[in-house]
Amino acid sequence: MSQETRQKIANNVKKYRAIKNYKREELSLLLGFDNSYISKLERKSINITIDKLEQIANALEVDIIDLLK
């Protein structure tokens, strides 16, 4: 995954998480992910799988494509 794509995903997860008023830890807990997963994602430290991206989109109540724009 390119750095540009990781940046888009990170920015959009932050944006929609803020709209839902979720802290990183709350979103991780809701999803059943490791406590630091969302933090790593937002820092562009990891490559996310499409499955996990879909889970995050569902939790944030957005289309998966919104996280890639």
A tleap script that builds the chain and sets N, CA, C and O, in Angstrom:
source leaprc.protein.ff14SB
mol = sequence {
  NMET SER GLN GLU THR ARG GLN LYS ILE ALA
  ASN ASN VAL LYS LYS TYR ARG ALA ILE LYS
  ASN TYR LYS ARG GLU GLU LEU SER LEU LEU
  LEU GLY PHE ASP ASN SER TYR ILE SER LYS
  LEU GLU ARG LYS SER ILE ASN ILE THR ILE
  ASP LYS LEU GLU GLN ILE ALA ASN ALA LEU
  GLU VAL ASP ILE ILE ASP LEU LEU CLYS
}
set mol.1.N position { 0.848 -1.173 0.000 }
set mol.1.CA position { 0.000 0.000 0.000 }
set mol.1.C position { 0.891 1.233 0.000 }
set mol.1.O position { 1.878 1.290 0.734 }
set mol.2.N position { 0.555 2.203 -0.805 }
set mol.2.CA position { 1.383 3.397 -0.911 }
set mol.2.C position { 1.218 4.296 0.310 }
set mol.2.O position { 0.224 4.226 1.033 }
set mol.3.N position { 2.204 5.126 0.511 }
set mol.3.CA position { 2.157 6.093 1.613 }
set mol.3.C position { 0.966 7.035 1.446 }
set mol.3.O position { 0.329 7.423 2.426 }
set mol.4.N position { 0.674 7.395 0.209 }
set mol.4.CA position { -0.457 8.288 -0.079 }
set mol.4.C position { -1.784 7.646 0.343 }
set mol.4.O position { -2.641 8.310 0.925 }
set mol.5.N position { -1.944 6.384 0.053 }
set mol.5.CA position { -3.162 5.675 0.433 }
set mol.5.C position { -3.267 5.551 1.944 }
set mol.5.O position { -4.341 5.750 2.511 }
set mol.6.N position { -2.154 5.222 2.603 }
set mol.6.CA position { -2.161 5.163 4.074 }
set mol.6.C position { -2.537 6.505 4.672 }
set mol.6.O position { -3.260 6.565 5.667 }
set mol.7.N position { -2.047 7.588 4.068 }
set mol.7.CA position { -2.362 8.932 4.560 }
set mol.7.C position { -3.855 9.229 4.418 }
set mol.7.O position { -4.470 9.771 5.336 }
set mol.8.N position { -4.433 8.878 3.277 }
set mol.8.CA position { -5.869 9.105 3.061 }
set mol.8.C position { -6.700 8.336 4.082 }
set mol.8.O position { -7.629 8.881 4.678 }
set mol.9.N position { -6.359 7.076 4.274 }
set mol.9.CA position { -7.101 6.249 5.229 }
set mol.9.C position { -6.963 6.828 6.637 }
set mol.9.O position { -7.954 6.952 7.358 }
set mol.10.N position { -5.757 7.176 7.024 }
set mol.10.CA position { -5.516 7.736 8.365 }
set mol.10.C position { -6.337 9.009 8.576 }
set mol.10.O position { -6.989 9.167 9.608 }
set mol.11.N position { -6.301 9.901 7.609 }
set mol.11.CA position { -7.043 11.163 7.725 }
set mol.11.C position { -8.548 10.923 7.828 }
set mol.11.O position { -9.238 11.563 8.622 }
set mol.12.N position { -9.042 9.996 7.020 }
set mol.12.CA position { -10.479 9.744 7.020 }
set mol.12.C position { -10.945 9.005 8.257 }
set mol.12.O position { -12.036 9.278 8.756 }
set mol.13.N position { -10.156 8.082 8.762 }
set mol.13.CA position { -10.531 7.412 10.010 }
set mol.13.C position { -10.573 8.441 11.139 }
set mol.13.O position { -11.507 8.437 11.940 }
set mol.14.N position { -9.586 9.310 11.210 }
set mol.14.CA position { -9.581 10.369 12.237 }
set mol.14.C position { -10.823 11.243 12.114 }
set mol.14.O position { -11.484 11.545 13.108 }
set mol.15.N position { -11.134 11.645 10.885 }
set mol.15.CA position { -12.273 12.545 10.636 }
set mol.15.C position { -13.585 11.897 11.081 }
set mol.15.O position { -14.351 12.498 11.834 }
set mol.16.N position { -13.842 10.685 10.621 }
set mol.16.CA position { -15.110 10.036 10.952 }
set mol.16.C position { -15.158 9.585 12.402 }
set mol.16.O position { -16.238 9.530 12.989 }
set mol.17.N position { -14.025 9.264 12.987 }
set mol.17.CA position { -13.981 8.920 14.417 }
set mol.17.C position { -14.352 10.143 15.244 }
set mol.17.O position { -15.076 10.036 16.234 }
set mol.18.N position { -13.850 11.316 14.831 }
set mol.18.CA position { -14.168 12.558 15.535 }
set mol.18.C position { -15.660 12.897 15.401 }
set mol.18.O position { -16.287 13.359 16.353 }
set mol.19.N position { -16.207 12.664 14.224 }
set mol.19.CA position { -17.630 12.916 14.015 }
set mol.19.C position { -18.474 12.051 14.946 }
set mol.19.O position { -19.472 12.516 15.496 }
set mol.20.N position { -18.071 10.794 15.121 }
set mol.20.CA position { -18.788 9.879 16.014 }
set mol.20.C position { -18.412 10.095 17.486 }
set mol.20.O position { -18.990 9.483 18.384 }
set mol.21.N position { -17.438 10.975 17.709 }
set mol.21.CA position { -16.979 11.294 19.058 }
set mol.21.C position { -16.406 10.071 19.787 }
set mol.21.O position { -16.617 9.894 20.987 }
set mol.22.N position { -15.672 9.224 19.032 }
set mol.22.CA position { -15.000 8.067 19.605 }
set mol.22.C position { -13.540 8.397 19.872 }
set mol.22.O position { -12.870 9.012 19.043 }
set mol.23.N position { -13.060 7.989 21.022 }
set mol.23.CA position { -11.622 8.000 21.271 }
set mol.23.C position { -11.042 6.790 20.550 }
set mol.23.O position { -11.766 5.845 20.238 }
set mol.24.N position { -9.743 6.816 20.285 }
set mol.24.CA position { -9.103 5.682 19.601 }
set mol.24.C position { -9.361 4.364 20.339 }
set mol.24.O position { -9.691 3.347 19.729 }
set mol.25.N position { -9.205 4.409 21.649 }
set mol.25.CA position { -9.370 3.207 22.458 }
set mol.25.C position { -10.800 2.686 22.393 }
set mol.25.O position { -11.022 1.476 22.361 }
set mol.26.N position { -11.769 3.598 22.372 }
set mol.26.CA position { -13.166 3.187 22.296 }
set mol.26.C position { -13.466 2.472 20.978 }
set mol.26.O position { -14.160 1.456 20.955 }
set mol.27.N position { -12.938 3.015 19.892 }
set mol.27.CA position { -13.163 2.393 18.589 }
set mol.27.C position { -12.490 1.031 18.528 }
set mol.27.O position { -13.073 0.074 18.020 }
set mol.28.N position { -11.273 0.935 19.040 }
set mol.28.CA position { -10.575 -0.355 19.070 }
set mol.28.C position { -11.369 -1.380 19.871 }
set mol.28.O position { -11.526 -2.522 19.439 }
set mol.29.N position { -11.860 -0.982 21.017 }
set mol.29.CA position { -12.634 -1.873 21.878 }
set mol.29.C position { -13.923 -2.308 21.183 }
set mol.29.O position { -14.282 -3.485 21.215 }
set mol.30.N position { -14.610 -1.369 20.565 }
set mol.30.CA position { -15.842 -1.661 19.839 }
set mol.30.C position { -15.606 -2.710 18.750 }
set mol.30.O position { -16.442 -3.583 18.517 }
set mol.31.N position { -14.454 -2.606 18.093 }
set mol.31.CA position { -14.121 -3.504 16.992 }
set mol.31.C position { -13.476 -4.815 17.448 }
set mol.31.O position { -13.382 -5.765 16.671 }
set mol.32.N position { -13.035 -4.864 18.702 }
set mol.32.CA position { -12.337 -6.049 19.185 }
set mol.32.C position { -10.891 -6.102 18.719 }
set mol.32.O position { -10.289 -7.174 18.663 }
set mol.33.N position { -10.336 -4.941 18.384 }
set mol.33.CA position { -8.947 -4.845 17.934 }
set mol.33.C position { -8.046 -4.577 19.134 }
set mol.33.O position { -8.512 -4.156 20.193 }
set mol.34.N position { -6.756 -4.824 18.955 }
set mol.34.CA position { -5.768 -4.449 19.955 }
set mol.34.C position { -5.924 -2.966 20.270 }
set mol.34.O position { -6.245 -2.166 19.391 }
set mol.35.N position { -5.696 -2.609 21.521 }
set mol.35.CA position { -5.892 -1.236 21.985 }
set mol.35.C position { -5.125 -0.196 21.164 }
set mol.35.O position { -5.577 0.940 21.026 }
set mol.36.N position { -3.984 -0.574 20.628 }
set mol.36.CA position { -3.157 0.395 19.910 }
set mol.36.C position { -3.382 0.371 18.391 }
set mol.36.O position { -2.738 1.129 17.666 }
set mol.37.N position { -4.274 -0.477 17.907 }
set mol.37.CA position { -4.429 -0.651 16.462 }
set mol.37.C position { -4.832 0.641 15.747 }
set mol.37.O position { -4.228 1.005 14.739 }
set mol.38.N position { -5.844 1.329 16.262 }
set mol.38.CA position { -6.314 2.553 15.612 }
set mol.38.C position { -5.228 3.622 15.666 }
set mol.38.O position { -5.053 4.375 14.708 }
set mol.39.N position { -4.513 3.694 16.756 }
set mol.39.CA position { -3.399 4.640 16.862 }
set mol.39.C position { -2.348 4.365 15.790 }
set mol.39.O position { -1.880 5.287 15.122 }
set mol.40.N position { -1.983 3.109 15.629 }
set mol.40.CA position { -0.994 2.738 14.611 }
set mol.40.C position { -1.511 3.049 13.210 }
set mol.40.O position { -0.766 3.516 12.349 }
set mol.41.N position { -2.790 2.786 12.999 }
set mol.41.CA position { -3.397 3.072 11.697 }
set mol.41.C position { -3.349 4.574 11.399 }
set mol.41.O position { -3.001 4.983 10.291 }
set mol.42.N position { -3.694 5.371 12.378 }
set mol.42.CA position { -3.708 6.825 12.184 }
set mol.42.C position { -2.307 7.419 12.064 }
set mol.42.O position { -2.142 8.511 11.521 }
set mol.43.N position { -1.315 6.719 12.560 }
set mol.43.CA position { 0.076 7.168 12.405 }
set mol.43.C position { 0.717 6.595 11.144 }
set mol.43.O position { 1.895 6.826 10.869 }
set mol.44.N position { -0.077 5.846 10.384 }
set mol.44.CA position { 0.381 5.247 9.126 }
set mol.44.C position { 1.489 4.223 9.355 }
set mol.44.O position { 2.353 4.040 8.498 }
set mol.45.N position { 1.468 3.558 10.504 }
set mol.45.CA position { 2.497 2.581 10.861 }
set mol.45.C position { 2.191 1.180 10.359 }
set mol.45.O position { 3.065 0.313 10.366 }
set mol.46.N position { 0.974 0.954 9.928 }
set mol.46.CA position { 0.579 -0.392 9.506 }
set mol.46.C position { -0.160 -0.338 8.178 }
set mol.46.O position { -0.718 0.691 7.796 }
set mol.47.N position { -0.149 -1.455 7.495 }
set mol.47.CA position { -0.986 -1.652 6.324 }
set mol.47.C position { -2.241 -2.362 6.793 }
set mol.47.O position { -2.163 -3.395 7.459 }
set mol.48.N position { -3.372 -1.827 6.456 }
set mol.48.CA position { -4.636 -2.400 6.894 }
set mol.48.C position { -5.157 -3.371 5.842 }
set mol.48.O position { -4.973 -3.163 4.643 }
set mol.49.N position { -5.807 -4.429 6.307 }
set mol.49.CA position { -6.446 -5.347 5.367 }
set mol.49.C position { -7.807 -4.784 4.977 }
set mol.49.O position { -8.375 -3.953 5.685 }
set mol.50.N position { -8.310 -5.236 3.866 }
set mol.50.CA position { -9.614 -4.779 3.406 }
set mol.50.C position { -10.703 -5.205 4.387 }
set mol.50.O position { -11.686 -4.488 4.569 }
set mol.51.N position { -10.537 -6.358 5.015 }
set mol.51.CA position { -11.516 -6.826 6.004 }
set mol.51.C position { -11.593 -5.881 7.200 }
set mol.51.O position { -12.679 -5.520 7.653 }
set mol.52.N position { -10.439 -5.492 7.698 }
set mol.52.CA position { -10.426 -4.582 8.850 }
set mol.52.C position { -10.931 -3.194 8.450 }
set mol.52.O position { -11.613 -2.532 9.231 }
set mol.53.N position { -10.601 -2.762 7.251 }
set mol.53.CA position { -11.092 -1.470 6.766 }
set mol.53.C position { -12.617 -1.488 6.696 }
set mol.53.O position { -13.273 -0.506 7.044 }
set mol.54.N position { -13.167 -2.598 6.251 }
set mol.54.CA position { -14.624 -2.736 6.177 }
set mol.54.C position { -15.242 -2.707 7.576 }
set mol.54.O position { -16.284 -2.085 7.778 }
set mol.55.N position { -14.613 -3.370 8.531 }
set mol.55.CA position { -15.113 -3.359 9.911 }
set mol.55.C position { -15.115 -1.938 10.471 }
set mol.55.O position { -16.074 -1.526 11.125 }
set mol.56.N position { -14.052 -1.200 10.217 }
set mol.56.CA position { -13.967 0.173 10.707 }
set mol.56.C position { -15.047 1.028 10.050 }
set mol.56.O position { -15.716 1.808 10.727 }
set mol.57.N position { -15.220 0.887 8.742 }
set mol.57.CA position { -16.252 1.643 8.028 }
set mol.57.C position { -17.631 1.354 8.627 }
set mol.57.O position { -18.424 2.270 8.846 }
set mol.58.N position { -17.904 0.091 8.888 }
set mol.58.CA position { -19.196 -0.275 9.480 }
set mol.58.C position { -19.376 0.343 10.859 }
set mol.58.O position { -20.452 0.852 11.175 }
set mol.59.N position { -18.341 0.305 11.676 }
set mol.59.CA position { -18.414 0.873 13.026 }
set mol.59.C position { -18.614 2.385 12.983 }
set mol.59.O position { -19.293 2.954 13.838 }
set mol.60.N position { -18.019 3.029 11.983 }
set mol.60.CA position { -18.153 4.482 11.844 }
set mol.60.C position { -19.385 4.878 11.030 }
set mol.60.O position { -19.672 6.060 10.843 }
set mol.61.N position { -20.100 3.865 10.554 }
set mol.61.CA position { -21.325 4.059 9.771 }
set mol.61.C position { -21.097 4.883 8.510 }
set mol.61.O position { -21.847 5.807 8.195 }
set mol.62.N position { -20.025 4.509 7.796 }
set mol.62.CA position { -19.713 5.132 6.506 }
set mol.62.C position { -19.448 4.019 5.504 }
set mol.62.O position { -19.215 2.871 5.884 }
set mol.63.N position { -19.486 4.362 4.234 }
set mol.63.CA position { -19.109 3.399 3.206 }
set mol.63.C position { -17.608 3.249 3.207 }
set mol.63.O position { -16.884 4.202 3.498 }
set mol.64.N position { -17.137 2.072 2.886 }
set mol.64.CA position { -15.700 1.816 2.856 }
set mol.64.C position { -14.989 2.790 1.900 }
set mol.64.O position { -13.854 3.196 2.151 }
set mol.65.N position { -15.650 3.149 0.834 }
set mol.65.CA position { -15.047 4.072 -0.131 }
set mol.65.C position { -14.777 5.441 0.492 }
set mol.65.O position { -13.850 6.137 0.078 }
set mol.66.N position { -15.580 5.829 1.484 }
set mol.66.CA position { -15.360 7.113 2.166 }
set mol.66.C position { -14.024 7.144 2.902 }
set mol.66.O position { -13.448 8.213 3.101 }
set mol.67.N position { -13.536 5.989 3.302 }
set mol.67.CA position { -12.261 5.927 4.001 }
set mol.67.C position { -11.079 5.958 3.026 }
set mol.67.O position { -9.934 6.159 3.430 }
set mol.68.N position { -11.374 5.756 1.747 }
set mol.68.CA position { -10.323 5.737 0.733 }
set mol.68.C position { -10.243 7.019 -0.095 }
set mol.68.O position { -9.292 7.207 -0.853 }
set mol.69.N position { -11.219 7.889 0.042 }
set mol.69.CA position { -11.262 9.132 -0.751 }
set mol.69.C position { -10.206 10.117 -0.301 }
set mol.69.O position { -10.103 11.210 -0.858 }
savepdb mol mol.pdb
quit
